[in-house]
Amino acid sequence: MVIFLNRLIKDASGVTAIEYGLISALIVVGSFLALNSVNVSLNLKNTFLTVATNM
């Protein structure tokens, strides 16, 4: 059991996935802030409503 816990503590395989997740979240937040700063309105509600009515 002690050997298993030592291996679990030393395991660093999930660290890269966490880093990629944090980087992608930062990119998404940055892009929303950039779009908001230039007053670009995505207006997704009307876009999806138009698509739904034309289907």
C-alpha positions as CSV (number, residue, x, y, z in Angstrom):
1,M,0.0,0.0,0.0
2,V,2.8,2.4,0.8
3,I,4.5,1.7,-2.6
4,F,1.2,2.5,-4.3
5,L,0.8,5.8,-2.4
6,N,4.4,6.8,-3.2
7,R,3.8,6.1,-6.9
8,L,0.6,8.1,-6.8
9,I,2.2,11.1,-5.2
10,K,5.1,11.0,-7.7
11,D,2.9,10.6,-10.7
12,A,2.9,13.8,-12.8
13,S,1.0,12.6,-15.9
14,G,-2.1,14.8,-15.3
15,V,-0.1,18.0,-14.9
16,T,0.1,18.6,-18.6
17,A,-3.6,18.2,-19.1
18,I,-4.3,20.7,-16.3
19,E,-1.8,23.2,-17.8
20,Y,-3.5,22.9,-21.2
21,G,-6.9,23.4,-19.6
22,L,-5.7,26.6,-17.9
23,I,-4.1,27.9,-21.1
24,S,-7.3,27.3,-23.1
25,A,-9.4,28.9,-20.4
26,L,-7.1,32.0,-20.4
27,I,-7.4,32.2,-24.2
28,V,-11.2,32.1,-24.1
29,V,-11.4,34.7,-21.4
30,G,-9.0,36.9,-23.3
31,S,-10.9,36.6,-26.5
32,F,-14.2,37.5,-24.8
33,L,-12.5,40.5,-23.2
34,A,-11.0,41.6,-26.6
35,L,-14.4,41.3,-28.3
36,N,-16.1,43.2,-25.5
37,S,-13.5,46.0,-25.6
38,V,-14.2,46.7,-29.3
39,N,-18.0,46.5,-28.7
40,V,-18.6,43.5,-30.9
41,S,-22.0,42.0,-30.0
42,L,-22.2,38.3,-30.7
43,N,-26.0,38.3,-30.3
44,L,-26.2,34.6,-30.1
45,K,-29.9,34.5,-29.1
46,N,-31.0,36.1,-32.4
47,T,-28.6,34.0,-34.4
48,F,-29.9,30.7,-33.0
49,L,-33.5,31.9,-33.3
50,T,-32.9,32.7,-37.0
51,V,-31.4,29.3,-37.6
52,A,-34.2,27.5,-35.8
53,T,-36.9,29.4,-37.7
54,N,-35.3,28.7,-41.1
55,M,-34.9,24.9,-40.5
